[in-house]
Amino acid sequence: MTVVSRKEYIGVPRDRVENFNGKQLIYVSWDQHLLFAASFLLCLPPETCFRDMVEQNLVALIEADPDAALVEWDKVVWLKGNEAWKPDWEASLADNGINHKAHLRFQTPGLNTVCG
């Protein structure tokens, strides 16, 4: 459907990093686990340790999945965007190159309960 504007429309994005008081948005999804219809959205300071992001945030978010307790985090395959990537678990999100609105995906080979 075509839309006609009576005057020039100037869009102001509200999800810029400046609007999050020193925090940033990070999307995280678990490949092949369709119990979660969309990526999780975390709002964390860039200084957050990657391990803390996983242990203090992600673990609680995925616990509804039947496979969650079986995840061996040291064997997880990580992707940043669509590129294979290996995080430094002790480094901060910023030091891992994870910036505002980054999309992280993780894969757990052999754990695909919901997908069969």
N, C-alpha and C positions, 0 to 999 in steps of 0.2 A: 504494500500500500504506500503510495506516495504521500509525503508530508510537505506542506508549503508553510514557510515561516513568514510572519508579517514583518519581522525585523531580523537582523543578524543574530544568530544563536552562538553564544560563547559558552562552551562547556567548561566547568571547573572540576577537575578530578578531585574527589575527596579522599582517595586512598593513597595519596602521596606520603612518603616516609616522614615528611615534616609534620604530619598530622597525628603521629602516634607517640609523641612524648618520649623519644629516644628508643622506642621499640620498632620492630619491623614485622611484617606479615610473612609467614612461611607456610606454603602448602605442602602437605605430605600425604601420599597415597600408598596403599598396599596393593600391588599388582595381583591379579587373579583372586581377589577377595571381594566379591560383589555384595557382601553384606553391608558394605559402606558404599553408598551411591555416589559419593563425591569425595574429593580430597578433604583431609582435616585441615583446618586453618588455625595456625598457632600465631600468637602475638608475643614475641620475645625480644629481649634486649640482644643486640649483636654480640655482647660479651658472654652470652650463655654458652657454657661448655656443651659440645655436641652430645656427650654422654648424658648430661643432665637433661637435655631436650628429650632424648629417647626415654630415659629411666623415669623422669618426673612428669612427662607429658604424654608421650606417645604410647607407652605401655598401658596407661589407664584408658586411653581412647580406644585401643584395639581389643580390650579384654572381653568384649561381648562376642567376639569371633571364637568358634570352637578351637581354632588353631593357635590362638594367642599364647596360651601357656606353653606351647611346643616350640615357639620361635627361639632359635639359637642365634642370638644377635651377632655373634662373631662369624657366622656363616651367611648372614644376609648379604644379598647383592644390592648395592645402592646405585641409583641413577640420579644425576642432577639434570633436570630437563629430560632429554632422551639419551644423554651420554653416560656411559659407564663411569663410575666414580667411586673412589675409596676415601671415606672420611677419616680424619684424624680425630679419634674419640676424645682425646684430652684437650684439643684446641677449641677455641671459641667458634661460634658460627661465622663471625667475620673472618677469622683466620682460615676457615675452611672454604672461603669464597661464597658463602651463602648470604645473599643480600635480599633486600626488600622484594617481596613477592616471588621469591625463588620457588620452584616446584621440585621437591624431592620425591622420589619413588623408591620403594624397596620391594624386593622379591625374595620369597622364601621357597626355594626349590623343594618339591616334595610336600609342601603344605598348601594345598589348593582345595580344601574341603568344600567350600560353597560352590566352586566351579566344577567339581567332579573330577 
